[in-house]
Amino acid sequence: MKTVDHVWCTACNKRGFFDQHDADKALGRAKAKRNRTAAKYGTRRGMARENRYYDCPQGLYHLTGMSRRYVK
């Protein structure tokens, strides 16, 4: 299985990606995986989906399913 290079962010306790390109690539892979799983089960109800990435204070990028509307 192909994965995108990442490190563990100790400040956020999440996978961190070094640049926007890696975060975007990981986001695309996560979306594709969720779509395959949803197609297998026939529904997307109840599935958590990552829809964007953001930068953390450590200078890394993280994936999130939270909308920008709820970010302060």
N, C-alpha and C positions, 0 to 999 in steps of 0.2 A: 504494500500500500504506500502510495506517495504521500508525504507530509511536507508541510512548509516549515522551514527552520524557525524555531522559537526558543525562548528561554523562560524560566519561571520568574515572575515578578514578585519579589518578596514583599513589596509595599502593598500590592493589591491582591496577592494570592491568586493570580490568574496567569494564563499563558500570555507572554508578551512577544510581539513581533518587532523587529528592528526598524523597519521602514514601512511607508504606506503601501508600497508595492507588495511586500510580503503579507501585510494585513488584508489587502484587497484580494490577493490570491487565496488566502485562507478563508475569507468570507465567501468567495465563489465556491470553494470546495465544500464548505459547511452547508451552503444553500443547496448544492447539488445532492449532497447526502440526505438532507431532510426531504427533498423532493422525491428521491428514490424510495425512501422509507414510506412517505405518504402514499405514493403510487402503489406500493406493495399492500398497504393496509386499506387503501381506498378512501382515506380521509385525512385531513390535516388538523382536525379538531384536537385540541389539547397539546399540540406539539409546540415546544419552544423553538423559535426561529431567530437566528442572528440576522440583523438587517443593516448593521453599520459597524464602523470601528471608531475608536476615539483614542486620543493620546493621554497617557497618564503622566503624573509628575516625574516619574523616573525616566521619561523620554522614550518609552515603549508604546506600542499600540495594542489595544485589546478589542476583541469582538464583543458586541452586546446586542441584545434584542430590544433594549429600551429605546423608545422614541426620543428624539431631541427635545420634544415638547416638555418632557419631565425632567430634563437635566437643568440644574441651576447654574 
